[in-house]
């Protein structure tokens, strides 16, 4: 799995986990080094304490010899007032006690010296026991030469040998303590260098991981920001090329889907705009047609108006003819009345009546023609009205 396919939380967890891992390593190493230093320091303290004990045991035996030597200078002493059992003196209790095992476990180099110390230490106490045995059965003055010989020969030689071994033990302990101090210095130096190395390594790795993760996140977000800016400016063909499975990759995929949706929406809007433009053109053409039809209807209306005026004129003429007919009828009546007066006047009146009757017939024919024209005009008005209704229906349908 690639690093950029990991989620942001996993990347951050990986970065902090790596840093924490190295910090844990540093802590463990520090604790281990500190424990080692503490252990070595404890061992050095034990060596110092042991060195003090050995010095005390050496001083005890020097006091032991001095106290034993008072036997030769103090006439009141009948025997050497010292411990004759090599297991009961201070050195003997330490040499044959449980502390010896601790000494041998902590400083194995002393095991041979402790074993070597047993024999001269036993001879030292045996020589004192031998002198006390001599002093117990004889006068002190009688045994002094022999006791002096034993003391000078065995006691002091054993003491010298014991002191030599004790000093050798002290030197061994001091060497071990010096080695402990050197080891402490070495542990401290190496631990400091190791901790410093891991600290620097942790710092460098932290910087590298932080740089890689921040660059990955920042680069992806900058690309998405550029894509969204391009979409905001109207470039719907812009697409993200991020190929990763983290949150930013999913956001890039969603952005691409949004861009596709916006592009399709813009295409539909463009298509709708084209349709609207076509409809507008058709509406413009229809408006022209309606305008032409309106002009035609206006002409028809003018024709109807002219026909109406003509019909009005004809009706006026008919009324005038009717009035004239009435006048003629009155004249006929007058003529009939005057018929009795004279035949000539009757004949003349009949002739006039015939002429007037012919004129009335002509005027009646004209009135009938005018009425027929009026009916034709009414039918024409009906057709115009139907045409107007059809145009109105088409206009409503277009709307």
Secondary structure, DSSP 4 states (H G I P E B T S, - for coil): --GGGS-HHHHHHHHHHHHHHHHHHHHHHHHHHHHHHHHHHHHHHHHHHHHHHHHHHHHHHHHHHHHHHHHHH-TT-SS--S---TTTSHHHHHHHSTHHHHHHHH-TTHHHHHHHHHHHHHHHHHHHHHHHHHHHHS-HHHHHHHHHHHIIIIIHHHHHHHHHHHHHHHHHHHHHHHHHHHHHHHHHHHHHHHHHHHHHHHHHHHHHHHHHHHHHHHHHHHHHHHHHHHHHTT-TT--------SHHHHHHHHHHHHHHHHHHHHHHHHHHHHHHHHHHHHHHHHHHHHHHHHHHHHHHHHHHHHHHHHHHHHHHHHHHHHHHHHHHHHHHHHHHHHHTT-HHHHHHHHHHHHHHHHHHHHHHHHHHHHHHHHHHHHHHHHHHHHHHHHHHHHHHHH-
